Amino acid sequence: RSRVNSRLVTLYQHVLYKEMIDEQVARVLPAILKSYRITVSDKRIRYVVVCYEELDREDVFVVRDGVAYAPLFSSHPVLLFQDEYGNRYTDVSYRKQQAMMENRKELEERCYDISPEQPMLLLERCSAIVKDDPQSMTDRRVLRRGLTELKLHPLFREKLLESLLDYDSRRQNVEENTAAVLDYRNQLKPEKLSREKRGKLIRMLILSGNVPEAFSIVKEFGWSGAKEQELLELCSQMILKHQPESDDTLLKLSWELFTENQWDGAVLDYLCEHFNGTSEQMYRLLMQSEAEHVELYDLPERLLAQMMFSGKTDQIDRVFSLYMKRKKTSDLLVKAYFTLKSAQYFLYDVPADDEVFRYLESMVYRTAEKEKLSTIYLLALSRYYAGLERLDGERRTLCQKIVDILLADGMVFPYFKDLGRHVRIPEDIMDKAMIQYVGQKDSRVDLQIRILPQEKEFHGDSMKRVYQGIFVRQKVLFDGEKLEYRVYELKGEQKVLVTEGTVRGNRQVEEEKESRFHLLNEMSMCLNLKEEEGLKRAMETYVKKTAVIEHVFELI
């Protein structure tokens, strides 16, 4: 132990020289060099208690005749004053004076050089380094010694550890970094670190190859503060070596990195196998993974089913194409896709690829009992045929069968007149004008019409629901007549006008010139124009045609 009083201080100042300091002297001399004369005027005080914010301990020194000698290390020691009953005071008046004045700094440095393990000198060095941040490997070694050799206060220990972490994270030599971080990792408490410093710890653990431990911190506290490139390395290592099954944190982190264009093959592979999000998100993942030739797993199937269920079908054709490349597909899902495409094409005028109609043709051809096929398949295919310039061979035969089935079910649509170029359509359908309105399945409509020039006011008329939300009205119009119509939807107690238009009765181009309706039209025009020869010819043809029909078809 070092001893200090007024007489010894005078002696020390005269006999102590730098050259005489050896290892034994260096262990005790710092306490003498750092001693202060503390004078207390309060007669009750028996002890001076010295506390350091850096240490988890306190030193007690006796007061004799109002004076105590105490070594004070660190820059902010706390002095408490204790009476004989153990009561402690902070408001006692005192005076503090350095005991030794001459050559003190030079002797301190010599002591540290010879005995760097001297506790109080080590503490003083650690405190100064933490204050200014470590700047060199020498500073780092001092801090590491402080961790292992001093009984530090928990708060100062945390500050010291954070200084080490900051220094290691700044160093350029990565290999040295990663080796170094492991020597104090078990003393760090991630929950007490700031977000920035926790990010640095995650980085150091990743670089050191301690991936599971880094991921455990990410899992508990999140990854804010860590750099994207390091997080990508973390995800890749976890996927390839440590976490083959789905994990919510790993999946969320992988997706966030992907959205920031930070990904590799392992991350894409993992997302394809496990990620489920919105249709837009999954489509983006699918396209990127396809471009990188990554295993898609069942991502196309999951996305295809989700698109059909949610109605988000903007890119569904591309998804279906990728799905059909799989070795094994679901017949149920394939049928659902073509049902959707048929409905979109027929009900909402959404264009469809020829592949859709090739599939429908193939299905209808293969089905013996075509009446049992889904009606939407027949409607979509027949409407597609109506838009073709010509039908030959098997297609014409197939189209006729489809039309016959639809007519048997009472279904008639305006496009049937275009089908009349290819197949037989009953004359009473071809002769009539048609109004069509496409609403919703549960729509209720009210049709108002007037035929000009005969009618001046609109009046109610019926409109048949032919298929789901499609309503059709057929009406006979003679040449020169004009039908104006208004369609209302009934919504509660209100009628809302949804469409209106005009249909004219000039049938010269659209109708077959040999139809009886055309003959009636021709007789009307000849009568108005007073063309007796034309009127006579039309009347004779009409009578002959009617006689033939009555002879061939027996009335029921």
C-alpha positions as a printed Julia matrix, in Angstrom:
556×3 Matrix{Float64}:
   0.0     0.0      0.0
   1.16    3.55    -0.64
   1.34    5.92     2.29
   0.95    9.67     1.98
   1.04   12.53     4.47
   2.5    16.04     4.53
   5.95   14.96     5.61
   6.17   12.02     3.18
   5.07   14.19     0.27
   8.05   16.49     0.86
  10.32   13.49     1.06
   8.92   11.89    -2.13
   9.41   15.07    -4.13
  13.13   15.1     -3.25
  14.05   11.42    -3.58
  11.89   10.12    -6.45
  13.5    10.15    -9.9
  12.49    8.58   -13.19
  15.53    6.33   -13.32
  14.86    4.69    -9.97
  11.39    3.41   -10.87
  11.28   -0.35   -11.27
   8.34   -2.75   -11.57
   7.72   -2.9     -7.83
   7.81    0.89    -7.44
   5.65    1.36   -10.56
   2.81   -0.6     -8.97
   2.48    1.7     -5.92
   3.85    5.03    -7.04
   0.8     6.12    -9.16
  -1.31    6.33    -6.02
   1.24    8.72    -4.51
   1.55   10.8     -7.65
  -2.25   11.14    -7.92
  -2.75   11.97    -4.21
  -4.67   15.07    -3.21
  -4.76   16.86     0.17
  -8.45   17.21     1.07
  -9.17   19.66     3.91
 -12.55   19.5      5.67
 -13.73   22.1      8.19
 -16.72   20.11     9.45
 -15.65   18.43    12.72
 -18.19   15.59    12.29
 -16.49   14.13     9.22
 -14.36   11.06     9.84
 -13.9     9.67     6.31
 -13.65   10.77     2.71
 -15.31    8.3      0.31
 -14.07    8.4     -3.31
 -16.38    7.01    -6.04
 -15.6     6.7     -9.74
 -18.27    6.59   -12.45
 -16.07    4.06   -14.24
 -15.72    1.58   -11.36
 -18.14   -0.57    -9.48
 -16.43    0.12    -6.11
 -15.53    2.9     -3.72
 -12.34    3.83    -1.74
 -12.48    5.15     1.85
  -9.79    7.38     3.43
  -9.48    8.48     7.08
  -9.71   12.15     8.01
  -7.18   13.19    10.67
  -7.23   16.71    12.08
  -9.54   17.76     9.26
  -7.2    16.47     6.53
  -7.29   13.33     4.34
  -4.91   12.25     1.59
  -6.65   10.4     -1.24
  -5.45    9.41    -4.72
  -7.9    10.71    -7.31
  -7.85    9.06   -10.71
 -10.11    9.76   -13.68
 -11.4    13.2    -14.55
 -14.66   13.11   -12.6
 -14.3    11.46    -9.19
 -17.2    11.9     -6.79
 -16.37   12.76    -3.13
 -18.7    11.82    -0.29
 -18.13   12.69     3.38
 -19.01   10.24     6.14
 -19.43   10.83     9.89
 -18.71    8.33    12.66
 -22.27    6.98    12.46
 -22.03    6.09     8.78
 -24.08    9.02     7.52
 -22.84   10.41     4.23
 -23.0    13.99     2.95
 -22.47   15.67    -0.39
 -22.86   19.3      0.72
 -19.83   19.49     2.99
 -17.42   22.35     2.29
 -13.9    21.19     1.45
 -10.68   22.23    -0.26
  -8.69   19.97    -2.64
  -4.99   20.45    -3.5
  -2.55   18.32    -5.51
  -0.11   16.72    -3.05
   2.87   16.31    -5.38
   3.61   19.04    -7.85
   7.06   18.41    -9.36
   7.85   15.89   -12.18
   4.47   14.23   -11.66
   3.54   13.76   -15.33
   6.95   12.37   -16.27
   6.88    9.88   -13.38
   3.33    8.77   -14.28
   4.32    7.93   -17.84
   7.36    5.98   -16.6
   5.14    3.97   -14.25
   2.72    3.13   -17.04
   5.53    2.04   -19.35
   6.96   -0.33   -16.73
   3.67   -1.54   -15.23
   0.79   -0.95   -17.67
  -1.4    -3.3    -15.64
  -1.47   -0.86   -12.74
  -5.26   -0.63   -12.2
  -5.75    3.08   -11.63
  -3.48    4.17   -14.43
  -5.27    1.71   -16.7
  -8.6     3.18   -15.62
  -7.42    6.68   -16.39
  -6.26    5.65   -19.85
  -9.52    3.83   -20.58
 -11.58    6.84   -19.51
  -9.59    9.17   -21.77
  -9.82    6.8    -24.76
 -13.58    6.34   -24.38
 -14.01   10.11   -24.2
 -12.08   10.78   -27.43
 -12.85    7.44   -29.2
 -10.1     4.88   -29.81
  -7.78    5.86   -32.64
  -5.31    2.97   -32.87
  -4.75   -0.68   -32.11
  -2.87    0.44   -28.99
  -6.0     2.2    -27.75
  -8.0    -0.91   -28.55
  -5.66   -3.11   -26.52
  -5.96   -0.73   -23.57
  -9.74   -0.96   -23.67
  -9.62   -4.74   -23.91
  -7.36   -4.89   -20.84
  -9.74   -2.6    -19.01
 -12.59   -4.98   -19.74
 -10.77   -7.99   -18.34
  -8.73   -6.48   -15.5
 -10.92   -3.79   -13.95
 -14.12   -4.13   -12.0
 -16.01   -1.64   -14.15
 -19.34   -0.06   -13.42
 -22.01   -1.58   -15.73
 -22.73    1.77   -17.41
 -19.07    2.5    -18.11
 -18.58   -1.09   -19.31
 -21.32   -0.5    -21.88
 -19.68    2.73   -23.04
 -16.32    0.98   -23.33
 -17.82   -1.89   -25.32
 -19.55    0.55   -27.65
 -16.24    2.34   -28.22
 -14.65   -0.97   -29.17
 -17.52   -1.73   -31.5
 -17.3     1.68   -33.17
 -13.57    1.31   -33.68
 -13.77   -2.23   -35.07
 -16.55   -1.26   -37.46
 -14.41    1.58   -38.85
 -11.31   -0.46   -39.51
 -10.34   -1.21   -43.06
  -8.89   -4.69   -42.59
 -11.98   -6.87   -42.58
 -10.18  -10.01   -41.51
  -8.81   -8.25   -38.44
 -12.25   -6.84   -37.75
 -14.01  -10.15   -37.76
 -11.45  -11.84   -35.56
 -11.5    -8.97   -33.1
 -15.24   -8.66   -32.6
 -15.49  -12.14   -31.15
 -13.31  -11.34   -28.15
 -15.93   -9.14   -26.46
 -19.2   -10.21   -28.16
 -20.43  -12.15   -25.12
 -20.27   -8.96   -23.04
 -22.44   -6.89   -25.41
 -26.16   -6.61   -24.7
 -28.01   -5.85   -27.95
 -31.1    -4.58   -26.12
 -29.04   -1.77   -24.6
 -27.38   -0.7    -27.83
 -28.69    2.1    -29.99
 -30.16    1.17   -33.36
 -27.02    2.39   -35.13
 -24.65    0.43   -32.89
 -26.82   -2.67   -33.09
 -26.47   -2.42   -36.86
 -22.7    -2.31   -36.44
 -22.8    -5.4    -34.22
 -24.87   -7.26   -36.81
 -22.34   -6.28   -39.47
 -19.4    -7.52   -37.43
 -21.09  -10.81   -36.66
 -21.94  -11.37   -40.32
 -18.4   -10.61   -41.41
 -17.04  -12.95   -38.75
 -19.21  -15.78   -40.06
 -21.29  -15.87   -36.89
 -24.46  -15.83   -38.95
 -26.93  -17.58   -36.57
 -26.09  -15.15   -33.79
 -26.45  -12.17   -36.12
 -29.81  -13.51   -37.29
 -31.01  -13.97   -33.71
 -30.4   -10.25   -33.12
 -32.21   -9.38   -36.37
 -35.1   -11.63   -35.37
 -35.5   -10.01   -31.96
 -34.67   -6.36   -32.66
 -35.01   -5.92   -36.44
 -32.35   -4.95   -38.96
 -32.51   -1.17   -38.94
 -28.99    0.25   -38.93
 -27.42   -2.63   -40.87
 -26.33   -2.18   -44.49
 -28.25   -3.85   -47.31
 -25.22   -5.67   -48.74
 -24.43   -7.23   -45.35
 -28.08   -8.18   -44.8
 -28.08   -9.88   -48.19
 -25.08  -11.92   -47.11
 -26.93  -12.78   -43.89
 -30.01  -13.97   -45.78
 -27.98  -16.01   -48.25
 -26.0   -17.75   -45.51
 -29.12  -18.48   -43.46
 -30.92  -19.9    -46.48
 -28.01  -22.03   -47.68
 -26.64  -23.27   -44.38
 -28.89  -22.68   -41.41
 -32.56  -22.08   -42.25
 -33.96  -24.39   -44.92
 -37.58  -24.03   -43.76
 -39.76  -20.94   -43.98
 -39.16  -18.29   -41.31
 -41.25  -15.12   -41.04
 -38.31  -12.83   -40.24
 -36.09  -14.3    -42.95
 -38.93  -14.12   -45.46
 -39.76  -10.51   -44.6
 -36.11   -9.44   -44.74
 -35.55  -11.28   -48.04
 -38.57   -9.57   -49.59
 -37.5    -6.12   -48.37
 -34.06   -6.65   -49.88
 -35.67   -7.79   -53.14
 -37.75   -4.6    -53.31
 -34.51   -2.63   -52.96
 -32.95   -4.61   -55.85
 -30.68   -6.5    -53.46
 -30.93  -10.21   -54.21
 -28.98  -13.25   -55.33
 -29.93  -16.74   -56.46
 -30.44  -18.04   -52.94
 -32.8   -15.22   -51.98
 -34.84  -15.54   -55.19
 -35.06  -19.3    -54.76
 -36.25  -18.9    -51.16
 -38.85  -16.28   -52.09
 -40.2   -18.38   -54.97
 -40.71  -21.29   -52.61
 -42.23  -19.45   -49.64
 -43.36  -15.89   -50.46
 -47.05  -14.99   -50.71
 -48.08  -11.37   -51.24
 -50.27   -9.3    -53.52
 -50.64  -10.37   -57.12
 -48.48   -7.42   -58.23
 -45.69   -8.41   -55.81
 -45.75  -12.07   -56.76
 -45.78  -11.23   -60.48
 -42.7    -9.03   -60.08
 -40.93  -11.86   -58.24
 -41.99  -14.37   -60.88
 -40.7   -12.29   -63.77
 -37.35  -11.61   -62.12
 -36.89  -15.25   -61.14
 -37.77  -16.44   -64.62
 -35.23  -14.03   -66.11
 -32.55  -15.33   -63.72
 -33.47  -18.99   -64.47
 -34.21  -19.69   -60.81
 -36.35  -22.66   -59.72
 -39.93  -21.32   -59.59
 -41.4   -24.12   -57.47
 -45.19  -23.67   -57.34
 -45.1   -19.86   -57.55
 -46.87  -19.75   -60.97
 -49.62  -22.02   -59.63
 -50.1   -19.98   -56.44
 -50.15  -16.74   -58.38
 -52.51  -18.05   -61.07
 -55.02  -19.24   -58.47
 -54.75  -15.95   -56.56
 -55.27  -13.85   -59.68
 -58.44  -15.72   -60.58
 -59.75  -15.54   -57.02
 -59.0   -11.85   -56.54
 -59.92  -10.68   -60.05
 -56.49   -9.03   -60.53
 -55.89  -10.58   -63.95
 -53.84   -7.98   -65.84
 -50.86  -10.29   -66.43
 -52.63  -13.62   -66.11
 -51.8   -14.84   -69.64
 -48.05  -14.62   -69.0
 -48.45  -16.37   -65.65
 -50.52  -19.14   -67.26
 -47.87  -19.61   -69.94
 -45.2   -20.17   -67.28
 -47.52  -22.46   -65.36
 -48.09  -24.66   -68.41
 -44.31  -25.21   -68.67
 -44.39  -27.22   -65.45
 -44.14  -30.96   -65.67
 -47.36  -31.4    -63.73
 -50.41  -29.14   -63.95
 -53.88  -29.25   -62.42
 -56.75  -29.91   -64.86
 -59.04  -28.04   -62.49
 -56.85  -24.92   -62.55
 -56.45  -25.08   -66.33
 -60.22  -25.31   -66.81
 -60.72  -22.43   -64.4
 -58.32  -20.29   -66.43
 -60.09  -20.96   -69.74
 -63.45  -20.42   -68.09
 -62.24  -17.04   -66.87
 -60.86  -16.11   -70.29
 -64.1   -17.18   -71.98
 -66.17  -15.11   -69.55
 -63.94  -12.05   -69.97
 -64.12  -12.33   -73.75
 -67.87  -12.89   -73.99
 -69.16  -10.73   -71.15
 -66.67   -7.85   -71.04
 -65.12   -7.76   -74.55
 -61.64   -8.49   -73.21
 -59.5    -9.73   -76.14
 -58.23  -13.31   -75.89
 -55.34  -15.08   -77.59
 -55.99  -17.67   -80.3
 -54.65  -20.24   -77.84
 -57.82  -19.82   -75.79
 -60.04  -20.68   -78.75
 -57.83  -23.57   -79.82
 -58.3   -25.01   -76.34
 -62.07  -24.45   -76.48
 -62.3   -26.09   -79.91
 -60.28  -29.05   -78.7
 -62.48  -29.44   -75.63
 -65.71  -29.23   -77.61
 -64.42  -31.67   -80.25
 -63.44  -34.2    -77.57
 -66.74  -33.98   -75.72
 -69.39  -36.38   -77.04
 -72.31  -34.84   -75.13
 -71.72  -31.23   -76.03
 -74.9   -30.14   -74.29
 -73.18  -30.82   -70.97
 -70.3   -28.44   -71.67
 -70.11  -25.14   -69.82
 -72.35  -22.65   -71.61
 -69.7   -19.94   -71.46
 -67.39  -22.11   -73.59
 -70.04  -22.39   -76.31
 -70.86  -18.68   -76.16
 -67.25  -17.56   -76.37
 -66.4   -19.94   -79.21
 -69.5   -19.08   -81.25
 -68.84  -15.35   -80.87
 -65.25  -15.92   -81.97
 -66.52  -17.72   -85.07
 -68.86  -14.8    -85.81
 -65.84  -12.53   -86.21
 -64.03  -14.78   -88.72
 -64.2   -14.11   -92.43
 -64.94  -17.74   -93.24
 -65.42  -21.15   -91.64
 -64.5   -24.33   -93.43
 -64.97  -28.03   -92.88
 -65.02  -29.2    -89.28
 -65.22  -25.69   -87.91
 -68.43  -24.99   -89.81
 -69.94  -28.27   -88.59
 -68.88  -27.55   -85.02
 -70.28  -24.02   -85.19
 -73.66  -25.34   -86.38
 -73.82  -27.78   -83.47
 -73.01  -25.03   -80.99
 -75.65  -22.71   -82.45
 -78.26  -25.47   -82.34
 -77.51  -26.12   -78.65
 -77.76  -22.42   -77.79
 -80.98  -21.98   -79.72
 -82.46  -25.01   -77.99
 -81.74  -23.27   -74.68
 -83.49  -20.14   -75.89
 -80.33  -18.1    -76.3
 -80.24  -15.54   -79.09
 -77.71  -12.7    -79.39
 -77.11   -9.98   -81.99
 -73.89  -11.64   -83.2
 -75.98  -14.58   -84.43
 -76.68  -12.5    -87.55
 -72.94  -12.53   -88.32
 -72.97  -16.29   -87.83
 -75.6   -16.4    -90.57
 -72.73  -16.05   -93.07
 -71.39  -19.45   -91.97
 -74.28  -21.58   -90.69
 -78.07  -21.82   -90.79
 -79.81  -19.31   -88.52
 -83.66  -19.34   -88.34
 -85.3   -16.76   -90.54
 -87.32  -15.19   -87.72
 -84.02  -14.32   -85.97
 -82.37  -12.9    -89.06
 -85.47  -10.79   -89.86
 -85.56   -8.96   -86.5
 -83.66   -6.01   -85.09
 -82.06   -6.62   -81.7
 -81.28   -4.53   -78.63
 -78.72   -5.88   -76.17
 -77.73   -4.62   -72.71
 -74.95   -6.14   -70.57
 -75.41   -5.61   -66.84
 -74.67   -7.62   -63.71
 -75.99  -11.0    -62.67
 -78.46   -9.41   -60.28
 -79.43   -6.48   -62.52
 -83.12   -5.66   -63.0
 -83.93   -3.63   -66.11
 -86.79   -1.64   -67.54
 -86.93   -1.09   -71.33
 -88.71    1.94   -72.81
 -89.19    2.12   -76.62
 -90.98    3.95   -79.37
 -91.13    3.15   -83.11
 -91.0     6.16   -85.36
 -92.77    7.56   -87.27
 -95.89    5.85   -85.85
 -95.31    6.35   -82.07
 -94.58    9.66   -80.4
 -94.28    8.56   -76.75
 -92.01    5.95   -75.11
 -93.74    2.96   -73.61
 -92.6    -0.03   -71.59
 -91.53   -3.26   -73.26
 -90.07   -6.53   -72.08
 -86.38   -7.48   -72.23
 -85.39  -11.1    -71.77
 -82.49  -12.1    -69.56
 -80.7   -14.45   -71.94
 -77.53  -15.22   -69.99
 -76.47  -13.94   -66.56
 -76.47  -10.13   -66.9
 -77.15  -10.05   -70.67
 -80.61   -8.84   -71.75
 -81.89   -9.02   -75.35
 -85.03   -7.71   -77.07
 -85.95   -8.76   -80.63
 -88.25   -6.54   -82.62
 -89.65   -6.6    -86.16
 -88.97   -3.35   -88.03
 -90.09   -2.57   -91.55
 -88.2    -0.46   -94.0
 -88.17    3.2    -92.98
 -89.05    2.52   -89.35
 -86.78    3.65   -86.53
 -86.78    2.22   -83.02
 -85.55    4.45   -80.21
 -84.9     2.8    -76.86
 -83.85    3.59   -73.31
 -82.66    0.99   -70.82
 -82.98    1.69   -67.1
 -81.62   -0.3    -64.19
 -83.86   -0.62   -61.18
 -81.89    0.14   -58.04
 -84.15    0.07   -55.05
 -86.9     2.57   -55.63
 -84.95    4.41   -58.33
 -84.64    3.94   -62.09
 -81.22    4.83   -63.5
 -80.74    5.35   -67.23
 -77.8     3.14   -68.27
 -77.95    3.22   -72.07
 -80.01    4.5    -74.97
 -79.85    4.28   -78.72
 -81.55    3.87   -82.08
 -82.13    0.91   -84.41
 -83.28    1.44   -88.01
 -85.4    -0.82   -90.15
 -83.42   -0.63   -93.42
 -82.64   -4.32   -93.96
 -81.54   -4.26   -97.6
 -77.92   -5.12   -96.87
 -78.24   -7.32   -93.84
 -81.1    -9.62   -94.85
 -81.27  -12.46   -97.29
 -83.1   -11.23  -100.34
 -85.15  -14.42  -100.51
 -86.53  -14.16   -96.95
 -90.24  -13.51   -96.56
 -89.52  -10.51   -94.38
 -87.44   -8.99   -97.17
 -90.26   -9.64   -99.6
 -92.7    -7.81   -97.31
 -90.29   -4.9    -97.13
 -89.96   -4.9   -100.92
 -93.75   -4.9   -101.4
 -94.03   -1.94   -98.99
 -91.41    0.07  -100.91
 -92.96   -0.73  -104.3
 -96.38    0.3   -103.0
 -95.0     3.62  -101.76
 -93.17    4.2   -105.06
 -96.15    2.92  -107.13
 -93.99    0.35  -108.94
 -96.68   -2.12  -110.01
 -94.33   -4.58  -111.75
 -92.01   -4.8   -108.74
 -95.0    -5.13  -106.41
 -96.49   -7.94  -108.53
 -93.17   -9.84  -108.7
 -92.63   -9.56  -104.92
 -96.18  -10.73  -104.18
 -95.87  -13.77  -106.43
 -92.54  -14.77  -104.84
 -94.0   -14.35  -101.36
 -97.02  -16.56  -102.13
 -94.83  -19.29  -103.65
 -92.42  -19.23  -100.72
 -95.22  -19.41   -98.18
 -96.85  -22.34  -100.04
 -93.58  -24.26  -100.1
 -93.04  -23.74   -96.38
 -96.59  -24.86   -95.55
 -96.17  -27.94   -97.71
 -92.79  -28.94   -96.26
 -93.44  -28.07   -92.59
 -96.59  -29.36   -90.96
 -98.07  -26.91   -88.45
 -98.26  -28.19   -84.85
